[in-house]
Amino acid sequence: DAGVIQSPRHEVTEMGQEVTLRCKPISGHNSLFWYRQTMMRGLELLIYFNNNVPIDDSGMPEDRFSAKMPNASFSTLKIQPSEPRDSAVYFCASSRTGNRGEQYFGPGTRLTVT
Amino acid sequence: AQTVTQSQPEMSVQEAETVTLSCTYDTSESDYYLFWYKQPPSRQMILVIRQEAYKQQNATENRFSVNFQKAAKSFSLKISDSQLGDAAMYFCAYRSGGGGGADGLTFGKGTHLIIQP
């Protein structure tokens, strides 16, 4: 069974450009989470979805960040316009409701904004 | 809001010995889950062990075990017979048990574990 898939694995972009990160959760999982990891702030929850519906986006840092989940097998995290301080590793994770809270993480996308 | 504290930025242990990583948390909830995740240099987040708050028995997974002290809000990880492959960042995490277990994780800052051969 394939795990959580994220693309791209690495992204380098210039300040002001739009960045789109993609995630495919594990089949059958109905919850999806986006996290950001930086040296300064550690691992932070940005937003999560249950059954494709955004539940809590209080962790999204600014209006420049947006996330969508158009169907059960795909989600995007978009940053527009990007800034150097957005440089981080972005993780997507998924879980199944009632699965004792266990989340499975993707390999992450390392974003560098110059 | 819940908080998770890992007071040891770095720990070092000799191969084959035992090491304990500390974690404390703060919550007003009675139903929750606690986890330890391992992050090797590959940056992949790997679940090591989980503990349900309602269970008094400490969780064990092979060489990994926890000491869960609910009243003290403490959740330490013990690694026995340390191996070179155990070298990684270890993160303690909290998740609310409400909402069918579909809430996000709150992480500690992590402990960098070094294994000395």
Interface residues (C-beta under 8 A of the other chain):
Chain A: N30 S31 F33 Y35 G42 L43 E44 L45 Y48 N50 I55 D56 G59 V89 F91 A93 S95 T97 G98 N99 R100 G101 E102 Q103 Y104 F105 P107 G108 R110
Chain B: Y33 F35 Y37 S42 R43 Q44 M45 L47 R50 E52 F91 R95 G97 G99 G100 G101 A102 D103 G104 L105 T106 F107 G108 K109 G110
